[in-house]
Amino acid sequence: MAKFAKLYLAAVDRANEYVGRVATYLIYFICLIVVIDVTLRYVFNDPAIWGQEATLFFFGAYFMLGVGYNLLHKRHVRVEIVYQYLPQRLKKIIDFCSSAFVMFFAVLLFWQGGWMFVSSFVTQERSPSMWGPLLYPYKIFIPIAAALLMLQVIAEVIRDILAVNETKERMADNKRSQK
């Protein structure tokens, strides 16, 4: 079981690391779109009808794809006023409880985001703007991000369980060596 857990952890961590690093490059693409849009608008007095909406779509993808990466690197907002002073084992228990909440959110996001994508794809939904792009290529990022988040939450729970078990084993070893 421990071997499978370590393989799972490595695979999920690698996937979220890769997706997160690739997603960081979207910010450069977003900046390029903004520069092109501003240049067209103020230099050539010919604004692009797609500029602002494209920026929003790509920023949404950037944000969503970074969720699992942020959890992997523990970069989500956490109030550590009390948490930092707690024993390691209690921290792991609190992490486990918060993971249950995050998993509930991720499952809902996957379920509803998946339906939004399928509905958008089947109806060929378009944005109501003048540009009118298809929306399903952007909505697919919702269930993908939720799936990556779910996988990373499971990985964090496994990591917490392994850490608690290692702490128990270490404590038992210390008691045996003291006898």
C-alpha positions as CSV (number, residue, x, y, z in Angstrom):
1,M,0.0,0.0,0.0
2,A,2.8,2.4,0.9
3,K,4.5,1.8,-2.5
4,F,1.2,2.5,-4.4
5,A,0.7,5.7,-2.3
6,K,4.2,6.9,-3.1
7,L,3.6,6.2,-6.8
8,Y,0.3,8.1,-6.7
9,L,1.9,11.0,-4.9
10,A,4.7,11.2,-7.4
11,A,2.3,11.0,-10.4
12,V,-0.2,13.6,-9.1
13,D,2.5,16.0,-7.9
14,R,4.3,15.7,-11.3
15,A,1.0,16.4,-13.1
16,N,0.1,19.4,-11.1
17,E,3.7,20.7,-11.2
18,Y,3.7,20.5,-15.0
19,V,0.2,22.0,-15.5
20,G,1.0,24.8,-13.1
21,R,4.3,25.7,-14.7
22,V,2.7,25.6,-18.2
23,A,-0.2,27.8,-16.9
24,T,2.3,30.4,-15.7
25,Y,3.2,31.1,-19.3
26,L,-0.4,32.1,-20.0
27,I,0.3,35.4,-18.1
28,Y,2.7,36.4,-20.9
29,F,0.1,35.6,-23.5
30,I,-2.4,37.7,-21.5
31,C,0.0,40.6,-21.4
32,L,0.6,40.3,-25.1
33,I,-3.1,40.5,-25.8
34,V,-3.5,43.6,-23.5
35,V,-0.5,45.3,-25.3
36,I,-2.0,44.5,-28.7
37,D,-5.5,45.7,-27.6
38,V,-4.1,49.0,-26.1
39,T,-1.9,49.6,-29.1
40,L,-4.8,49.1,-31.5
41,R,-7.1,51.3,-29.4
42,Y,-4.9,54.2,-28.6
43,V,-2.3,54.3,-31.4
44,F,-4.4,53.2,-34.4
45,N,-7.8,54.3,-33.0
46,D,-9.2,50.9,-34.0
47,P,-10.0,48.8,-30.9
48,A,-10.1,45.1,-31.1
49,I,-13.5,43.6,-30.3
50,W,-11.9,40.5,-29.0
51,G,-9.2,41.9,-26.7
52,Q,-10.9,42.3,-23.4
53,E,-12.9,39.1,-23.7
54,A,-9.9,37.1,-24.7
55,T,-8.0,38.5,-21.7
56,L,-10.8,37.3,-19.4
57,F,-10.9,33.8,-20.9
58,F,-7.2,33.3,-20.7
59,F,-7.0,34.7,-17.2
60,G,-9.8,32.3,-16.2
61,A,-7.7,29.4,-17.6
62,Y,-4.6,30.7,-15.9
63,F,-6.4,31.0,-12.5
64,M,-8.1,27.6,-12.7
65,L,-5.1,25.6,-13.9
66,G,-3.1,27.0,-11.0
67,V,-5.4,25.7,-8.3
68,G,-3.8,22.2,-8.0
69,Y,-0.3,23.7,-8.3
70,N,-1.0,26.1,-5.4
71,L,-2.2,23.3,-3.2
72,L,0.8,21.2,-4.0
73,H,3.1,24.1,-2.9
74,K,0.8,25.1,0.0
75,R,0.4,28.6,-1.4
76,H,-3.3,29.0,-0.6
77,V,-4.3,31.5,2.0
78,R,-4.2,30.1,5.5
79,V,-4.8,31.9,8.8
80,E,-1.9,30.7,10.9
81,I,-2.4,32.8,14.1
82,V,-3.1,29.6,16.1
83,Y,-2.1,26.9,13.6
84,Q,1.6,27.7,13.7
85,Y,1.7,26.9,17.5
86,L,-0.1,23.6,17.3
87,P,1.7,20.2,17.5
88,Q,2.5,18.6,14.2
89,R,-0.1,15.8,14.7
90,L,-2.9,18.2,15.4
91,K,-1.9,20.3,12.3
92,K,-2.3,17.1,10.2
93,I,-5.7,16.4,11.7
94,I,-6.8,20.0,10.9
95,D,-5.3,19.7,7.4
96,F,-7.4,16.5,6.9
97,C,-10.6,18.2,8.0
98,S,-10.0,21.1,5.7
99,S,-9.2,18.7,2.9
100,A,-12.6,17.2,3.3
101,F,-14.2,20.6,2.8
102,V,-12.0,21.4,-0.3
103,M,-12.8,17.9,-1.7
104,F,-16.5,18.7,-1.4
105,F,-16.0,22.0,-3.2
106,A,-13.9,20.3,-5.9
107,V,-16.4,17.5,-6.5
108,L,-19.2,20.1,-6.9
109,L,-17.0,22.2,-9.2
110,F,-16.2,19.1,-11.3
111,W,-19.8,18.0,-11.5
112,Q,-21.3,21.4,-12.3
113,G,-18.3,22.5,-14.5
114,G,-18.6,19.3,-16.4
115,W,-22.3,19.9,-17.1
116,M,-21.6,23.5,-18.1
117,F,-18.9,22.3,-20.6
118,V,-21.1,19.5,-22.0
119,S,-24.1,21.9,-22.3
120,S,-22.0,24.5,-23.9
121,F,-20.5,22.0,-26.4
122,V,-23.8,20.4,-27.4
123,T,-25.5,23.8,-27.9
124,Q,-22.4,25.4,-29.4
125,E,-22.9,28.2,-26.9
126,R,-21.3,31.5,-27.9
127,S,-20.5,34.6,-26.0
128,P,-23.2,37.4,-26.4
129,S,-20.5,39.9,-27.3
130,M,-19.8,41.3,-30.8
131,W,-16.9,38.9,-31.1
132,G,-19.1,35.9,-30.2
133,P,-16.5,33.2,-29.6
134,L,-17.5,29.6,-28.7
135,L,-17.5,29.2,-25.0
136,Y,-16.8,25.4,-24.6
137,P,-13.1,25.7,-25.2
138,Y,-12.9,27.9,-22.2
139,K,-15.4,26.0,-20.0
140,I,-13.4,22.8,-20.3
141,F,-10.9,24.3,-17.9
142,I,-13.4,24.2,-15.1
143,P,-13.7,20.4,-14.8
144,I,-10.0,19.9,-15.7
145,A,-9.0,22.2,-12.8
146,A,-11.4,20.6,-10.5
147,A,-10.1,17.1,-11.4
148,L,-6.5,18.3,-10.7
149,L,-7.6,19.8,-7.4
150,M,-9.4,16.5,-6.4
151,L,-6.3,14.5,-7.2
152,Q,-4.1,16.9,-5.3
153,V,-6.4,16.9,-2.3
154,I,-6.3,13.0,-2.2
155,A,-2.5,13.3,-2.5
156,E,-2.4,15.7,0.5
157,V,-4.6,13.4,2.6
158,I,-2.4,10.4,1.8
159,R,0.6,12.5,2.7
160,D,-1.0,13.5,6.0
161,I,-1.9,9.9,6.8
162,L,1.6,8.8,6.1
163,A,3.0,11.6,8.3
164,V,0.7,10.7,11.2
165,N,1.6,7.0,10.9
166,E,5.3,7.8,10.7
167,T,4.9,10.0,13.9
168,K,3.1,7.1,15.6
169,E,5.9,4.6,14.6
170,R,8.6,7.0,15.7
171,M,6.9,7.5,19.1
172,A,6.6,3.7,19.5
173,D,10.2,3.2,18.6
174,N,11.2,5.8,21.2
175,K,9.2,4.1,23.9
176,R,10.8,0.7,23.0
177,S,14.3,2.1,23.0
178,Q,13.7,3.7,26.4
179,K,12.8,0.3,28.0
